Amino acid sequence: MVTVEDVARIVSGLPEVVEGERYGNRTWSVGGKAFAWVRPFSKADLKRFGDATPPDGPILAVRVEDLSGKEAVLAAGHDGFFTIPHFDGYAAVLIELGAAAETALREAVVDGWLACAPAAVAEGYLGR
């Protein structure tokens, strides 16, 4: 079971990450772009679940390269990875931290960072 602190540890190994707050929630950015953030459900989100039980525990939103990348991430079938109608047409996935494996989470966070990092920073990281 991974936690928000595990996310913080993962992002601490990535260059030029700035931790802050957006809408009162912990957010990690690179190059001025948020690539991962704690994303609790709004009342409207919860209503859309209807009779279905929403995922429990902390939820992390993570950017992906594009909508094709989002489809690929979701199709991979990693435990805890999902989306909601609010994210339709938006290049990000949601991760139920309590259900996700650390390896899959790490890959998603790094890929989200790569999707948002300035090209020179990303190339430097990949070339190390």
C-alpha positions as CSV (number, residue, x, y, z in Angstrom):
1,M,0.0,0.0,0.0
2,V,1.5,3.3,-1.1
3,T,0.9,6.7,0.6
4,V,1.1,10.4,-0.2
5,E,4.5,10.3,1.6
6,D,5.7,7.6,-0.9
7,V,4.7,10.0,-3.7
8,A,6.7,12.8,-2.1
9,R,9.7,10.4,-1.8
10,I,9.4,9.4,-5.5
11,V,9.2,13.0,-6.7
12,S,12.1,14.1,-4.6
13,G,14.3,12.1,-6.9
14,L,13.2,14.1,-10.0
15,P,14.9,17.3,-11.1
16,E,13.4,20.8,-10.6
17,V,10.2,19.6,-8.8
18,V,8.4,22.3,-6.8
19,E,6.0,21.1,-4.1
20,G,3.1,23.4,-3.4
21,E,-0.6,23.6,-2.9
22,R,-3.4,23.9,-5.4
23,Y,-7.1,24.2,-4.3
24,G,-5.8,23.3,-0.8
25,N,-4.2,20.0,-1.9
26,R,-0.6,18.9,-2.1
27,T,0.7,19.4,-5.7
28,W,4.0,18.7,-7.4
29,S,5.0,20.8,-10.5
30,V,7.9,21.1,-12.9
31,G,8.5,24.0,-15.3
32,G,5.4,25.7,-13.9
33,K,3.1,22.7,-14.8
34,A,1.4,20.4,-12.2
35,F,2.2,16.8,-13.0
36,A,0.8,15.1,-9.8
37,W,-1.6,16.3,-7.1
38,V,-3.8,14.9,-4.4
39,R,-7.3,15.0,-5.8
40,P,-10.1,14.3,-3.3
41,F,-13.6,13.7,-4.8
42,S,-16.0,16.7,-4.9
43,K,-19.6,16.3,-4.0
44,A,-20.4,16.2,-7.7
45,D,-17.9,13.4,-8.3
46,L,-19.4,11.4,-5.4
47,K,-22.9,11.9,-6.9
48,R,-21.8,10.6,-10.3
49,F,-20.7,7.3,-8.6
50,G,-24.4,6.7,-7.9
51,D,-24.9,3.4,-6.1
52,A,-21.3,2.3,-6.8
53,T,-18.8,2.6,-4.0
54,P,-16.1,5.2,-4.9
55,P,-12.5,4.3,-4.5
56,D,-11.3,4.8,-0.9
57,G,-8.4,6.6,0.6
58,P,-6.1,9.2,-0.9
59,I,-6.5,9.7,-4.6
60,L,-3.6,11.0,-6.7
61,A,-4.1,12.7,-10.1
62,V,-1.2,12.3,-12.5
63,R,-0.7,13.9,-15.9
64,V,-0.1,11.7,-19.0
65,E,1.4,12.8,-22.3
66,D,-1.9,12.9,-24.2
67,L,-5.3,11.2,-24.4
68,S,-3.8,8.2,-26.2
69,G,-1.4,7.8,-23.3
70,K,-4.3,8.0,-20.9
71,E,-6.1,5.2,-22.8
72,A,-2.9,3.1,-22.7
73,V,-2.4,3.6,-19.0
74,L,-5.9,2.7,-18.2
75,A,-5.8,-0.3,-20.6
76,A,-2.8,-1.7,-18.8
77,G,-5.1,-2.6,-16.0
78,H,-2.9,-1.6,-13.0
79,D,-4.8,-1.9,-9.7
80,G,-6.0,1.4,-8.4
81,F,-5.8,3.3,-11.8
82,F,-9.0,4.8,-13.1
83,T,-10.7,7.9,-14.3
84,I,-14.0,9.8,-13.7
85,P,-16.3,11.8,-16.0
86,H,-14.7,15.1,-14.7
87,F,-11.5,14.0,-16.3
88,D,-13.0,13.2,-19.7
89,G,-11.0,14.9,-22.4
90,Y,-8.2,15.7,-19.9
91,A,-4.8,14.1,-20.1
92,A,-4.6,12.7,-16.6
93,V,-5.4,9.5,-14.7
94,L,-6.4,9.0,-11.1
95,I,-4.7,6.5,-8.8
96,E,-6.2,5.1,-5.6
97,L,-3.0,5.0,-3.5
98,G,-4.2,2.2,-1.2
99,A,-4.8,-0.1,-4.1
100,A,-1.8,0.8,-6.3
101,A,1.6,-1.1,-6.5
102,E,4.6,1.2,-5.8
103,T,6.2,0.1,-9.1
104,A,3.2,1.2,-11.2
105,L,2.8,4.4,-9.2
106,R,6.5,5.3,-9.7
107,E,6.2,4.7,-13.4
108,A,3.1,6.9,-13.7
109,V,4.6,9.7,-11.6
110,V,7.9,9.7,-13.6
111,D,5.9,9.6,-16.9
112,G,3.7,12.5,-15.6
113,W,6.9,14.4,-14.8
114,L,8.3,13.7,-18.3
115,A,5.0,14.9,-19.9
116,C,5.4,18.3,-18.1
117,A,9.1,18.9,-17.7
118,P,10.9,21.3,-20.1
119,A,12.6,19.3,-22.9
120,A,16.2,20.1,-21.7
121,V,15.4,19.0,-18.2
122,A,13.7,15.8,-19.3
123,E,16.6,15.0,-21.7
124,G,19.1,15.6,-18.9
125,Y,17.2,13.2,-16.6
126,L,16.9,10.5,-19.3
127,G,20.5,10.8,-20.3
128,R,22.0,10.4,-16.9
